[in-house]
Amino acid sequence: MTQVQKPAYDLEQRTITFAENIIILCKSCPKAKELSPIFSKIVINTK
């Protein structure tokens, strides 16, 4: 039987961290009329 090797990195945790950083970035950008539709699609109901 072969052993299943654990990946060198945790993809789930990296994905969560990436998403959190994107939300922070979107919230820190200036509120521009042109960007509002884009940000609303990326950041939906987050606090």
C-alpha positions in Angstrom: 0.0 0.0 0.0 1.3 3.5 -0.8 1.3 6.4 1.7 -0.5 9.6 0.9 1.9 12.4 1.3 0.7 15.6 2.9 1.2 18.6 0.6 4.0 21.0 1.5 1.4 23.8 2.0 -2.2 24.0 3.1 -4.1 25.1 0.0 -7.3 25.8 1.9 -5.6 28.1 4.4 -3.8 29.9 1.6 -7.1 30.4 -0.3 -8.8 31.8 2.8 -5.9 34.2 3.5 -5.9 35.4 -0.2 -9.7 36.1 0.0 -9.3 38.0 3.2 -6.5 40.1 1.7 -8.6 40.9 -1.4 -11.5 42.0 0.8 -9.2 44.3 2.8 -7.7 45.7 -0.4 -11.2 46.4 -1.9 -12.3 48.1 1.3 -9.2 50.3 1.4 -9.5 51.6 -2.1 -11.1 55.0 -2.6 -14.9 54.9 -3.3 -15.1 55.7 -7.0 -18.4 55.6 -8.9 -16.7 53.5 -11.7 -15.3 50.9 -9.3 -18.4 50.4 -7.2 -20.0 47.6 -9.4 -16.7 45.7 -9.4 -16.1 45.9 -5.6 -19.7 45.0 -4.9 -19.3 41.8 -6.9 -16.0 40.9 -5.1 -17.0 42.0 -1.6 -20.6 40.9 -0.8 -22.0 41.4 2.7 -18.7 41.4 4.5 -18.0 43.5 7.6 
